[in-house]
Amino acid sequence: KTIDLSDDDFLGECECTLGQIVSSKKLTRPLVMKNGRPAGKGSITISAEEIKDNRVVLFEMEARKLDNKVVKNNLNPVWRPFKISLNSLCYGDMDKTIKVECYDYDNDGSHDLIGTFQTTMTKLKEASRSSPVEFECINEKKRQKKKSYKNSGVISVKQCEITVECTFLDYIMGGCQLNFTVGVDFTGSNGDPRSPDSLHYISPNGVNEYLTALWSVGLVIQDYDADKMFPAFGFGAQIPPQWQVSHEFPMNFNPSNPYCN
């Protein structure tokens, strides 16, 4: 029950990538000891779940009889539809109080407050084009000064639609896979492969710029491909048996199955 694990019994461990967990939805692996040997019959199951709220709200709003001129000097403006994330608006709480402020825009930044109103997403959701939800825009300073004050205009919400914007994780957990196709430039512009300056440099340690790039991308992408097989093609090389220049050839020289792992 403490974060100090020094007095706990080590049962085994498992190493994996985040990509493997996400692409598997639920990943089960056997536990191994620190020396790599099996840790008995123990196993560990890891599942991934995105906790981010991906809902967004689309609003369509207009106003009537505002005290000041806004939207191209219009006292009855119709604002362009706009979107805002539900998390930014109310942290996903449909009953959280939302304060809306309406201003008269000035180029110098000294915008004048027309009025405000408060509501909740629960109330805003009732809006539709056939039955808008309306709110009186109240300016407290004016209301305190004038006994006859009613409002500084009416804000009408014509649409409040909540949608879900799918994330990368939504697509992956929904079964989407990423296909990775490799293309390698073998033209002379790469330089002499015996030179360290060449992208195709035949290095004593077996690594060059092309291999580094392929590993960097491939090691990430492979977790989102079920068979982890990728078609690899080259261009700009003389290939056997005729040794003619080809600008599209499978790098494993198997035209019917160019997939490599």
Backbone torsions as a table, in degrees:
resi	resn	phi	psi	omega
1	LYS	NA	6.1	178.1
2	THR	-118.5	164.1	179.1
3	ILE	-80.8	-9.1	177.9
4	ASP	-83.0	113.7	-175.6
5	LEU	-96.9	4.9	-175.1
6	SER	-65.3	-27.5	-178.6
7	ASP	-99.6	10.3	179.5
8	ASP	-99.3	157.0	-179.9
9	ASP	-83.8	130.6	177.9
10	PHE	-79.9	118.7	-178.2
11	LEU	-98.6	-22.4	-178.7
12	GLY	149.7	175.0	-178.6
13	GLU	-143.6	168.1	179.7
14	CYS	-150.1	135.6	176.8
15	GLU	-114.2	135.4	177.5
16	CYS	-158.5	170.3	178.2
17	THR	-99.3	159.9	176.7
18	LEU	-61.9	-36.5	178.6
19	GLY	-61.0	-38.4	178.4
20	GLN	-65.1	-38.6	179.5
21	ILE	-67.1	-48.4	-176.8
22	VAL	-63.7	-45.4	-176.8
23	SER	-70.9	-21.7	-179.1
24	SER	-90.7	-12.0	-174.0
25	LYS	66.0	-53.0	176.1
26	LYS	-138.7	113.3	-175.0
27	LEU	-104.9	124.7	177.1
28	THR	-117.2	125.7	-179.2
29	ARG	-133.5	147.0	175.0
30	PRO	-71.7	146.8	176.9
31	LEU	-80.9	144.0	176.8
32	VAL	-127.1	158.6	177.0
33	MET	-80.4	174.9	-177.9
34	LYS	-64.0	-23.4	178.4
35	ASN	-88.7	2.8	177.3
36	GLY	92.5	-5.9	179.5
37	ARG	-79.4	153.5	-179.6
38	PRO	-58.4	140.7	178.8
39	ALA	-97.2	61.9	-179.4
40	GLY	68.8	-139.4	-178.5
41	LYS	-101.0	8.5	-177.5
42	GLY	-69.2	145.9	176.6
43	SER	-143.1	165.2	178.7
44	ILE	-131.1	139.1	178.7
45	THR	-118.1	127.0	-178.5
46	ILE	-122.1	130.1	176.6
47	SER	-122.0	151.0	-177.9
48	ALA	-113.3	141.1	176.7
49	GLU	-145.5	130.4	179.3
50	GLU	-84.6	126.9	-176.7
51	ILE	-98.4	-4.4	179.8
52	LYS	-69.7	137.9	176.4
53	ASP	-83.3	111.9	-174.9
54	ASN	-96.7	12.0	-178.9
55	ARG	-77.9	139.9	175.6
56	VAL	-125.4	154.2	-177.9
57	VAL	-115.7	129.7	175.5
58	LEU	-102.0	123.4	-179.5
59	PHE	-113.0	142.7	165.9
60	GLU	-127.5	123.0	-174.0
61	MET	-136.8	154.1	173.5
62	GLU	-146.2	171.6	-178.5
63	ALA	-139.1	160.0	178.0
64	ARG	-132.1	137.6	171.1
65	LYS	54.0	49.2	176.1
66	LEU	-71.6	154.0	-178.3
67	ASP	-69.8	-30.2	-178.2
68	ASN	-123.6	163.0	-177.2
69	LYS	-87.8	123.2	177.1
70	VAL	-132.5	168.8	-178.2
71	VAL	50.8	77.2	178.6
72	LYS	57.3	49.8	175.5
73	ASN	57.0	42.7	-177.7
74	ASN	-115.4	125.2	177.9
75	LEU	-82.9	-8.1	178.0
76	ASN	-127.6	63.5	-172.3
77	PRO	-72.8	149.9	169.8
78	VAL	-118.1	110.4	-176.0
79	TRP	-79.1	153.0	176.1
80	ARG	-65.7	145.0	174.6
81	PRO	-57.3	143.0	179.2
82	PHE	-142.5	157.2	179.7
83	LYS	-115.9	148.7	174.6
84	ILE	-148.8	143.6	-179.2
85	SER	-69.6	143.0	179.9
86	LEU	-64.0	-31.3	178.7
87	ASN	-66.7	-41.2	178.7
88	SER	-68.9	-33.5	-175.8
89	LEU	-75.4	-46.2	-174.6
90	CYS	-150.2	21.3	-178.9
91	TYR	56.4	27.6	178.5
92	GLY	79.3	0.2	-179.4
93	ASP	-89.2	109.3	-175.3
94	MET	-67.0	-19.8	-178.0
95	ASP	-106.5	7.6	178.0
96	LYS	-73.5	137.8	-178.6
97	THR	-67.3	130.1	178.6
98	ILE	-114.5	126.5	177.9
99	LYS	-101.4	124.8	-179.8
100	VAL	-110.2	127.3	179.4
101	GLU	-115.6	135.3	179.6
102	CYS	-113.8	127.0	-176.2
103	TYR	-121.1	153.7	168.6
104	ASP	-91.6	115.9	-173.7
105	TYR	-74.7	135.1	173.9
106	ASP	-124.2	139.2	-178.5
107	ASN	-61.3	-29.3	-177.8
108	ASP	-83.1	1.7	177.4
109	GLY	91.1	-7.2	-179.8
110	SER	-88.8	65.4	-176.7
111	HIS	-65.9	140.1	-178.6
112	ASP	-99.1	131.7	178.6
113	LEU	-72.3	124.4	175.1
114	ILE	-86.1	-50.4	179.5
115	GLY	177.3	175.4	-178.5
116	THR	-137.7	164.1	168.4
117	PHE	-153.1	161.6	179.9
118	GLN	-121.0	145.9	-179.9
119	THR	-157.9	-171.1	176.1
120	THR	-135.5	164.1	177.0
121	MET	-65.3	-31.6	177.9
122	THR	-58.6	-42.2	178.8
123	LYS	-72.8	-42.9	-178.1
124	LEU	-62.7	-32.0	-178.7
125	LYS	-63.9	-18.0	-179.5
126	GLU	-74.1	-12.3	-174.8
127	ALA	-69.9	143.8	173.1
128	SER	-152.4	163.9	-178.8
129	ARG	-64.3	-33.6	179.6
130	SER	-80.4	-21.2	-179.2
131	SER	-143.6	77.4	-178.9
132	PRO	-64.6	154.7	173.3
133	VAL	-99.1	127.6	-174.0
134	GLU	-115.5	146.6	-179.4
135	PHE	-134.9	136.5	174.5
136	GLU	-76.0	132.1	178.9
137	CYS	-89.8	112.2	-172.1
138	ILE	-108.0	130.9	172.7
139	ASN	-107.3	108.0	-173.3
140	GLU	-60.1	-38.7	-179.2
141	LYS	-63.3	-41.5	179.4
142	LYS	-70.3	-35.8	-179.5
143	ARG	-66.7	-35.3	179.0
144	GLN	-71.8	-28.0	-177.4
145	LYS	-85.6	-32.4	-174.7
146	LYS	-116.9	123.5	178.0
147	LYS	-69.8	-29.6	-177.9
148	SER	-85.9	2.7	-176.8
149	TYR	-65.7	132.7	176.2
150	LYS	-109.5	-58.1	178.4
151	ASN	-165.3	174.0	177.8
152	SER	-107.8	25.0	-179.4
153	GLY	125.9	173.5	-178.8
154	VAL	-123.9	129.8	175.4
155	ILE	-98.1	126.6	-178.7
156	SER	-113.4	122.2	177.5
157	VAL	-96.2	111.2	-175.8
158	LYS	-90.4	-23.5	179.8
159	GLN	-151.7	137.1	174.1
160	CYS	-143.1	93.7	-174.0
161	GLU	-113.5	125.9	179.5
162	ILE	-98.7	124.8	177.7
163	THR	-127.9	165.3	178.7
164	VAL	-111.3	123.8	175.4
165	GLU	-93.7	114.7	-175.7
166	CYS	-67.5	140.2	178.3
167	THR	-98.5	173.9	175.3
168	PHE	-55.4	-42.4	-179.0
169	LEU	-65.9	-36.3	177.7
170	ASP	-59.9	-43.3	-179.8
171	TYR	-66.0	-43.8	-178.5
172	ILE	-64.5	-45.8	-178.5
173	MET	-72.9	-14.7	175.7
174	GLY	-87.9	0.7	176.1
175	GLY	108.4	-1.5	179.3
176	CYS	-68.8	138.4	177.9
177	GLN	-120.8	153.6	178.3
178	LEU	-102.2	128.8	177.6
179	ASN	-101.4	130.7	-174.9
180	PHE	-117.2	115.1	178.1
181	THR	-111.1	132.7	-176.1
182	VAL	-101.7	133.8	173.5
183	GLY	-128.3	125.3	-176.6
184	VAL	-118.6	130.8	-179.7
185	ASP	-87.4	115.2	179.5
186	PHE	-105.3	11.0	-178.2
187	THR	-68.0	162.9	-176.6
188	GLY	-63.3	-14.8	-179.3
189	SER	-64.8	-16.4	178.2
190	ASN	-75.3	-14.2	179.4
191	GLY	91.4	172.5	179.9
192	ASP	-67.9	121.6	-178.8
193	PRO	-62.4	-11.1	176.6
194	ARG	-84.0	-9.1	-179.1
195	SER	-95.5	135.1	177.8
196	PRO	-60.4	-18.7	179.9
197	ASP	-80.9	-10.4	-178.4
198	SER	-82.2	141.6	175.8
199	LEU	-65.6	-22.2	179.2
200	HIS	-100.7	22.6	-176.9
201	TYR	-53.3	126.4	177.2
202	ILE	-82.3	85.8	-174.6
203	SER	-77.8	145.5	176.7
204	PRO	-58.4	-29.8	179.8
205	ASN	-90.2	3.6	174.3
206	GLY	79.6	12.6	-177.5
207	VAL	-122.4	135.3	172.9
208	ASN	-137.2	-175.9	-174.7
209	GLU	-62.0	-40.2	-179.7
210	TYR	-63.8	-46.6	-179.4
211	LEU	-63.4	-40.5	179.2
212	THR	-61.0	-43.6	179.6
213	ALA	-65.9	-42.9	-179.5
214	LEU	-64.2	-42.4	179.3
215	TRP	-66.5	-40.6	-177.7
216	SER	-60.4	-41.9	-179.5
217	VAL	-83.7	-46.1	-175.1
218	GLY	-61.7	-38.2	-178.9
219	LEU	-65.0	-26.3	177.3
220	VAL	-84.1	-47.3	-175.8
221	ILE	-66.2	-34.4	-172.5
222	GLN	-59.6	-27.1	179.9
223	ASP	-69.0	-16.3	-178.0
224	TYR	-108.3	20.2	177.0
225	ASP	-130.3	122.9	-171.6
226	ALA	-59.3	-47.4	-175.5
227	ASP	-92.2	-8.2	178.2
228	LYS	54.8	34.6	176.5
229	MET	-114.6	133.2	-174.3
230	PHE	-129.0	131.9	176.2
231	PRO	-70.5	133.9	-178.3
232	ALA	-126.5	125.7	-178.0
233	PHE	-126.3	151.8	175.3
234	GLY	-124.1	164.6	176.7
235	PHE	-150.2	151.8	177.8
236	GLY	83.2	30.8	-179.6
237	ALA	-132.9	155.7	173.5
238	GLN	-88.8	120.2	-174.6
239	ILE	-116.6	151.2	179.5
240	PRO	-72.0	160.3	4.3
241	PRO	-92.0	-16.1	-177.6
242	GLN	-82.6	-16.3	-179.1
243	TRP	59.9	36.7	173.9
244	GLN	-93.2	152.1	-179.4
245	VAL	-68.7	128.4	177.9
246	SER	-119.8	139.0	178.9
247	HIS	-108.8	16.8	170.2
248	GLU	-167.8	104.6	179.2
249	PHE	-145.1	144.2	177.1
250	PRO	-69.0	134.2	-175.3
251	MET	-71.6	-14.5	173.8
252	ASN	-97.3	6.2	178.8
253	PHE	59.0	29.1	177.3
254	ASN	-121.8	90.3	-175.7
255	PRO	-58.4	-30.4	-177.6
256	SER	-80.1	-17.2	179.8
257	ASN	-150.2	81.9	-175.7
258	PRO	-81.5	9.9	-175.0
259	TYR	-78.0	137.9	178.6
260	CYS	-128.5	161.0	176.1
261	ASN	-120.8	NA	NA
